[in-house]
């Protein structure tokens, strides 16, 4: 992927654009159906180094097992690809009023038209930043793009919601930012031979992810 992405919002913007295009294309072709697969973008400073997409069959496994696989993937990206930022793209539900929905299952609240909950594309970006001393050396940004299905196999996109450190309570997948932060605490392993990377790619594939590297 060509181009320089020298701040978190440029990285997030790329992820959102890709997700919106994929979602709109899926709805146009198939109508209302399965959620988009979870994607992870791994960044070496301002360069996109790798993208991993969870297979659709893995999207149906137990949520805790899915979280564990995603956490391990992020740790591998940190240790062996040396990523300093990870951007996760997923579908879920978001609340426009955390106080009103506190303690509620957002998927259940979504069924109540009186609650401020919508389906959304969620982009979570976690970046190592030693200057972010108030947040343990990380900058965490979560952006949601709510949507609604409309006639003619189209989507209506609503205003983007932006949450900085601590916004995870507004989302169904609130455990993921913490797991991404833990993964980025791993030390980078340098100078692996090419055959070791081939084995790692095979391991990532067997663990349920498609992988695309960028050179």
Secondary structure, DSSP 4 states (H G I P E B T S, - for coil): --S---SHHHHHHHHHHHHHHHHHHHHHHH-S-PPPPPEEEEEETTEEEEEEEE-TTGGGS-HHHHHHHHHHHHHHHHHHH--SEEEEEEEEEEES-HHHHTTS-HHHHHTSTTS-EEEEEEEEEEEE-TT-GGGTTEEEEEEEEEEEEETTTEEEEEEEEEEETTGGGGBTTTHHHHHHHHHHTSPPPP---HHHHHHHHHHHHHTTEEEEE--
